Amino acid sequence: MNAKEHGASEAVMLRNMADIRSGHPFRGTIKQYEHGDVNVVQVRDTEATGEITPYSAVKTILSTKKQPDWLQNGDVLFVAKGAKHYSVLVDNIPERTVCSPHFFVVRLKPAFKGVILPEFLCWQLNQQPAQRYFKATAEGSMYLSIRRQVIEDAPIKLLTLEKQRQLAAMHRCGVKEHKVLQKLIENRQHQLAAIARHELDAVD
């Protein structure tokens, strides 16, 4: 069935709308080089809000001569290994960037690029219905992992583009509001700590 024939609110397996692959196959610890020419996104560089922390990626040098599959804006990275399984959107990243093998890289197929927004897909993978699905299928005891087939079979709801844009915009606003509130809380804590040092340290 052609992508355009899918109706709004229909559920489609992720494998049908996107190509899914593992991150770059690094062996062992990713070494940092001051003059490295490749950026590496690791789990520590991401937020459960769906963002990649800017300017925190390690720079390294790849030993393989084979040209890697560089990340592209619009890709969605899914954290497949660890305590939490969430997705982040690749947006405004530097050229020559790859991600660690802890991720699956989800890239929309050309036929679906006008059907579902990458930002909406990322948001949906982080919501409770998808999270319940991943939690039920995770393997391992303390160090949980999601198999490739599991994410490939993940059901994705297709909404109208207008609704997708609305939800994506609401999510962006929510993230900004959270950051503002968090900053206010931190500022107040610093203020109280400064007052405590000034007032209490002066007590004999």
VOBATI-322102 format. One record per residue (C-alpha): residue number from 1; residue in three letters; x, y, z. Coordinates in steps of 0.1 Angstrom, whole numbers, plus 5000, padded with zeros to 4 digits. Layout:
! VOBATI-322102
{r NUM ala {X Y Z}} ...
! end
This chain:
! VOBATI-322102
{r 1 met {5000 5000 5000}} {r 2 asn {5013 5034 4991}} {r 3 ala {5021 5058 5020}} {r 4 lys {4995 5083 5007}} {r 5 glu {4968 5057 5010}} {r 6 his {4971 5054 5047}} {r 7 gly {4943 5072 5065}} {r 8 ala {4946 5094 5096}} {r 9 ser {4946 5076 5129}} {r 10 glu {4957 5043 5113}} {r 11 ala {4984 5023 5131}} {r 12 val {5014 5012 5110}} {r 13 met {5044 4991 5121}} {r 14 leu {5075 5013 5122}} {r 15 arg {5094 4990 5098}} {r 16 asn {5069 4999 5071}} {r 17 met {5076 5036 5073}} {r 18 ala {5113 5038 5083}} {r 19 asp {5146 5021 5078}} {r 20 ile {5161 5010 5111}} {r 21 arg {5198 5003 5118}} {r 22 ser {5222 5001 5147}} {r 23 gly {5246 5030 5155}} {r 24 his {5282 5029 5145}} {r 25 pro {5299 4997 5156}} {r 26 phe {5325 5011 5179}} {r 27 arg {5346 4984 5197}} {r 28 gly {5352 4992 5234}} {r 29 thr {5355 5027 5247}} {r 30 ile {5351 5056 5223}} {r 31 lys {5384 5075 5225}} {r 32 gln {5383 5113 5225}} {r 33 tyr {5408 5132 5203}} {r 34 glu {5413 5169 5205}} {r 35 his {5417 5172 5168}} {r 36 gly {5391 5144 5160}} {r 37 asp {5372 5149 5128}} {r 38 val {5341 5128 5137}} {r 39 asn {5314 5137 5163}} {r 40 val {5299 5109 5183}} {r 41 val {5265 5112 5200}} {r 42 gln {5263 5090 5231}} {r 43 val {5234 5083 5255}} {r 44 arg {5249 5108 5279}} {r 45 asp {5245 5135 5253}} {r 46 thr {5207 5131 5251}} {r 47 glu {5176 5140 5272}} {r 48 ala {5144 5121 5277}} {r 49 thr {5126 5152 5265}} {r 50 gly {5137 5141 5230}} {r 51 glu {5167 5165 5226}} {r 52 ile {5204 5160 5219}} {r 53 thr {5225 5182 5242}} {r 54 pro {5244 5207 5220}} {r 55 tyr {5282 5208 5220}} {r 56 ser {5286 5178 5243}} {r 57 ala {5294 5152 5217}} {r 58 val {5329 5136 5218}} {r 59 lys {5352 5141 5189}} {r 60 thr {5371 5110 5177}} {r 61 ile {5389 5095 5147}} {r 62 leu {5374 5064 5130}} {r 63 ser {5399 5036 5122}} {r 64 thr {5378 5021 5095}} {r 65 lys {5383 5032 5059}} {r 66 lys {5346 5024 5050}} {r 67 gln {5325 5056 5048}} {r 68 pro {5301 5055 5078}} {r 69 asp {5264 5063 5074}} {r 70 trp {5264 5098 5088}} {r 71 leu {5235 5110 5108}} {r 72 gln {5210 5133 5090}} {r 73 asn {5187 5160 5103}} {r 74 gly {5153 5143 5107}} {r 75 asp {5167 5110 5119}} {r 76 val {5153 5097 5152}} {r 77 leu {5177 5080 5176}} {r 78 phe {5162 5053 5199}} {r 79 val {5180 5044 5231}} {r 80 ala {5179 5006 5229}} {r 81 lys {5202 4997 5258}} {r 82 gly {5200 5009 5294}} {r 83 ala {5175 5016 5321}} {r 84 lys {5154 5039 5300}} {r 85 his {5143 5035 5263}} {r 86 tyr {5135 5068 5247}} {r 87 ser {5139 5087 5214}} {r 88 val {5157 5119 5205}} {r 89 leu {5154 5140 5173}} {r 90 val {5185 5147 5152}} {r 91 asp {5183 5184 5144}} {r 92 asn {5210 5210 5135}} {r 93 ile {5239 5186 5141}} {r 94 pro {5274 5191 5127}} {r 95 glu {5285 5173 5096}} {r 96 arg {5303 5140 5101}} {r 97 thr {5284 5129 5131}} {r 98 val {5276 5093 5141}} {r 99 cys {5260 5077 5171}} {r 100 ser {5271 5049 5195}} {r 101 pro {5258 5014 5191}} {r 102 his {5235 5019 5221}} {r 103 phe {5211 5035 5196}} {r 104 phe {5190 5024 5168}} {r 105 val {5188 5050 5140}} {r 106 val {5153 5054 5126}} {r 107 arg {5152 5071 5092}} {r 108 leu {5119 5077 5074}} {r 109 lys {5115 5061 5040}} {r 110 pro {5111 5087 5012}} {r 111 ala {5074 5077 5006}} {r 112 phe {5066 5086 5042}} {r 113 lys {5084 5119 5045}} {r 114 gly {5052 5137 5036}} {r 115 val {5031 5116 5058}} {r 116 ile {5047 5117 5092}} {r 117 leu {5069 5144 5108}} {r 118 pro {5101 5131 5124}} {r 119 glu {5094 5153 5154}} {r 120 phe {5060 5137 5158}} {r 121 leu {5074 5102 5154}} {r 122 cys {5100 5110 5181}} {r 123 trp {5074 5124 5204}} {r 124 gln {5051 5094 5199}} {r 125 leu {5078 5069 5207}} {r 126 asn {5083 5086 5240}} {r 127 gln {5046 5085 5250}} {r 128 gln {5030 5059 5274}} {r 129 pro {5015 5036 5247}} {r 130 ala {5048 5030 5231}} {r 131 gln {5067 5030 5264}} {r 132 arg {5043 5003 5277}} {r 133 tyr {5051 4983 5246}} {r 134 phe {5088 4986 5250}} {r 135 lys {5087 4978 5287}} {r 136 ala {5067 4946 5281}} {r 137 thr {5092 4935 5254}} {r 138 ala {5125 4945 5270}} {r 139 glu {5150 4917 5277}} {r 140 gly {5175 4914 5305}} {r 141 ser {5175 4919 5343}} {r 142 met {5194 4950 5354}} {r 143 tyr {5207 4961 5320}} {r 144 leu {5176 4961 5297}} {r 145 ser {5178 4960 5259}} {r 146 ile {5153 4963 5231}} {r 147 arg {5159 4940 5201}} {r 148 arg {5158 4954 5166}} {r 149 gln {5127 4934 5157}} {r 150 val {5108 4948 5187}} {r 151 ile {5113 4984 5175}} {r 152 glu {5106 4974 5139}} {r 153 asp {5072 4960 5150}} {r 154 ala {5063 4990 5171}} {r 155 pro {5029 5003 5162}} {r 156 ile {5029 5040 5151}} {r 157 lys {4996 5059 5149}} {r 158 leu {4993 5082 5118}} {r 159 leu {4975 5114 5125}} {r 160 thr {4968 5142 5101}} {r 161 leu {4998 5165 5094}} {r 162 glu {4979 5194 5110}} {r 163 lys {4974 5174 5143}} {r 164 gln {5011 5163 5142}} {r 165 arg {5023 5199 5139}} {r 166 gln {5000 5209 5168}} {r 167 leu {5013 5182 5191}} {r 168 ala {5049 5188 5181}} {r 169 ala {5045 5225 5188}} {r 170 met {5029 5218 5222}} {r 171 his {5058 5195 5230}} {r 172 arg {5083 5222 5222}} {r 173 cys {5065 5247 5243}} {r 174 gly {5063 5222 5272}} {r 175 val {5101 5215 5270}} {r 176 lys {5108 5253 5270}} {r 177 glu {5085 5259 5300}} {r 178 his {5101 5231 5319}} {r 179 lys {5136 5245 5313}} {r 180 val {5124 5280 5325}} {r 181 leu {5109 5266 5356}} {r 182 gln {5140 5245 5363}} {r 183 lys {5162 5275 5360}} {r 184 leu {5140 5295 5384}} {r 185 ile {5142 5267 5409}} {r 186 glu {5180 5265 5406}} {r 187 asn {5183 5303 5410}} {r 188 arg {5162 5303 5441}} {r 189 gln {5182 5274 5456}} {r 190 his {5215 5294 5449}} {r 191 gln {5199 5325 5464}} {r 192 leu {5189 5306 5496}} {r 193 ala {5223 5289 5498}} {r 194 ala {5241 5323 5496}} {r 195 ile {5218 5338 5523}} {r 196 ala {5225 5308 5545}} {r 197 arg {5262 5312 5542}} {r 198 his {5260 5349 5549}} {r 199 glu {5236 5347 5579}} {r 200 leu {5245 5314 5595}} {r 201 asp {5282 5314 5591}} {r 202 ala {5282 5347 5610}} {r 203 val {5266 5331 5641}} {r 204 asp {5291 5325 5669}} 
! end
